[in-house]
Amino acid sequence: MQNRSGSASIAGDERSSRVAFTVNGDRRELTLDNRTTLLDTLREHLGLIGAKKGCDHGQCGSCTVLLEGRRVKSCLIFAVTLDDCSITTVEGLAGPDRLSPLQEAFVAQDAFQCGYCTPGQLCSARGVLDELAEGWPSAVTEDLTGVVRPTDAEIRERMAGNLCRCGAYPHIVAAIRETAGER
Amino acid sequence: MSAGAVGRAHPRLEGPEKVTGTARYAVEYPLEDVTYGWAVPAAAVRGRITRIDPDPALAVPGVLAVLHHGNAPRLSPDVEPELYLLQDPAVHYRGQLVALVVAESIEAAREGARQVRIDYDTEPHSTVLTADHPGLYRPEKVNPSYPTDTSEGDFDAAFDAAEVRVDATYRTPAYHNNPMEPHATTAQWRDGRLLVHDSNQGSTAVQAALAELFGIPRDSVRVISEHVGGGFGSKGYPKAAVVLASLAARQVDRPVRLALTRQQLFGPIGYRTPTIQRVRLGSDADGRIAAICHDAISQTSTITEFAEQTAVYTRSMYAAPHRRTTHRLVRLDVPTPFWMRAPGECPGAYALESAMDELASACGIDPIELRVRNEPTVDPDQGHPFSSRNLVACLIRGARRFGWGDRDPRPGARREGRWLVGTGVAGASYPARARASAATATALPDGGYLVRINATDIGTGARTALWQIAADALDVPPERVTIRIGDSDLPPAGVAGGSMGTASWSWALTRACQELRDRLGHHSGSLPPEGLTVAASTADEIRAQKPMARYAYGAHFVEVRVDAETGEVRVSRMLGVFAVGRVVNPTTARSQLIGGMTMGISMALHEEGLLDERYGDWVNHDFATYHIAGCADVEQIEAEWVAEEDSDLNPTGVKGLGEIGIVGSAAAIANAVRHATGVRVRDLPIRLEKLAGSSSFT
């Protein structure tokens, strides 16, 4: 096993697999190197460059997408494990003709500067809004049995896995809070 | 006159692209036949490569080439030692990029890089900065061209005679820029011409460096940098990625995408040097400073000299008749330090603004009042008048907004439940410079205007601010103006760095737009199909600027809450009030200032490059172990500015915003922590063990 991925003796068909999943509503069928992450699949095979590679180690959140509606770091998932799954990337957040309220709020609040972490922030924020609506508590939720309010403290805690070196955090929180209020 | 776009809030122009994932960064352009690079770091600290065996890597399916000093295309040795990559077997530091694997896929390139076998002859090394290092020397100048040492009056005598003395040594660790987008490049050669999409802070400089390195004319190189995922200084000059990708694309004769890994951003791209700084202040009992001295020690590499201007901040900040500053440097077997947000001023201000707080305590006077009492009337360093100096205005306005007035100065006096609460203040300044740039303005037959300049928007909002400035200079609504930046085919311009981007670029744009208006005033009949274009350059004007002290100023106010049991520090409130000349776009200006302050929180509490002296490399070289401030670390943070008209700067009257937000942040936090707990932390970061472990912890 130790030398498996690097050994030239492994036949080509053993190093790759066929996989089919849905991305932003479109069914995709691909033959992929078994080592290919979901992130590299999106960026290098499907032309969806929204999800960003900030660390490739699941530490920065720039690659965050929604898998079956839940936030995941796409750099930590091998694409060949995703048969029949449904994936939403930042490219799938907007409607056909206009931005989503969350995206509009990000622009209006200036919730980004360089924009590199932004697709991950947006997908993460989308997940946070859904988690809040479903009443999922977090480490800072005081009443674990009641309704979870979209307070700044809740949003900050839940967005702590998405790093932004430009320091747009207060504006990101404001954009999410504003969007939560619209629901 | 139009209503005026300058001064009005406007969302950034590229916002819709950035929130839909359609803004393209350096390795995101669609390409046929693209290949992927993966850089290989040296495992030795100091020595020579004796053998490279590429065969195991070449045996990996999909690997096309292994570039190293034995086979890479030749570069000119006369450009910059840092960029003389894959040309000789010397290893100057661990992590130096000594080979590059090119493959059909990212996966193959990565696996190939793991398989390259390299043997080294090693030599003893020295990697730790100490105040008594035998290699300490006096550089001939410090960055960018300041005198190494300065002296006026008789510091020693005045300090000895002072009624109140502060003599303290402050230390800052290595800090790593960590823009979210790594240094990344797509390179392709076509018919002897080099096209690169690159992540940098100024593609005019990248174009020039590549042309010289490869020995081809400048106009055979084109560098496109439409969107850049941050830089914070580390992309202010061409670095390894763009050179390696260009070498590889030539070698394999196919386009190459190369992004450095996050781990590779800890070293080869530079970092903020660690510092050891001794500050001495001598005053009378009322806090009037007679003697001020700042001695700074920092490090550089064996490759090239990088002499950070750590003590220069102290030369012009506060008045004192007797003053001295010195810089000493050590060449270590480490990567070369480089620019990081307010290089020099930022660590320098942490030391001086902390020492000012210590002096205020020693004199028993308010730290704001201490700064007001030591406000100079002319630049204490050169004697030049200030173009404008509104430090005191920032302090006074900030004090009112922050609620400083009823502060009990006693340390450890305020407790709210488990929290010790304290407040701190610090001053800040940063030079307001401009660099020569060129621009064109075109009037189009359809009534629109096109302005072009090779500015770079690394997230600052420069594209939007320049668009607003051009509209006002043309006296038309901004909707009629199109701006193009981020391409070395555009008129050459300086870097997005040193807080001089907007000042430099807006100057050239304004001159081009003014000239176009003049020309249009004399133009009769319809415009030709290609429109009417005028070009302007500011080289002569900037050279003719009269000598003055031009600085932005700021006052930082911080409230911290420190857990009385654990020593955990939370920054519960942070306010920055700044004097930055004219603010072009309040939306993006606020973001940039808050961003600098947030990086200041990070510097004060979280960031620390931990060196393993056996290897001269940082142990914590990823985001799991090198902590930067996250969303949950930033609570209430506000930035605002005082109205400031300064006619001695540039036509737009801007001072720049990129650095000033960070300059006083760490000192203000350290001062607040001291107020909350009684513990003065003189070596950043402020970690809980330095508080809870201290005998003076309240």
Interface residues (C-beta under 8 A of the other chain):
Chain A: S5 G6 A8 G12 R15 D33 R35 T36 D40 R43 E44 G47 L48 I49 G50 A51 K52 K53 G54 C55 D56 H57 Q59 C60 S62 T89 V90 E91 L93 A94 L99 Q103 F106 V107 A108 D110 F112 Q113 C114 G115 Y116 C117 T118 P119 L122 D152 I155 R156 E157 M159 A160 G161 N162 L163 C164 R165 C166 G167 A168 Y169 P170 H171 I172 V173
Chain B: P11 R12 E14 G15 P16 E17 K18 V19 T20 G21 T22 A23 R24 Y25 E28 P30 P56 A59 V60 P61 S105 I106 E107 A108 E111 R114 Q115 N178 P179 M180 E181 P182 H227 V228 G229 G230 F232 A259 T261 R262 I458 G459 T460 G461 T587 T588 R590 S591 Q592 I594 G595 G596 M597 T598 M599 D622 F623 A624 I628 A629 G630 C631 A632 D633 V634 E635 Q636 I637
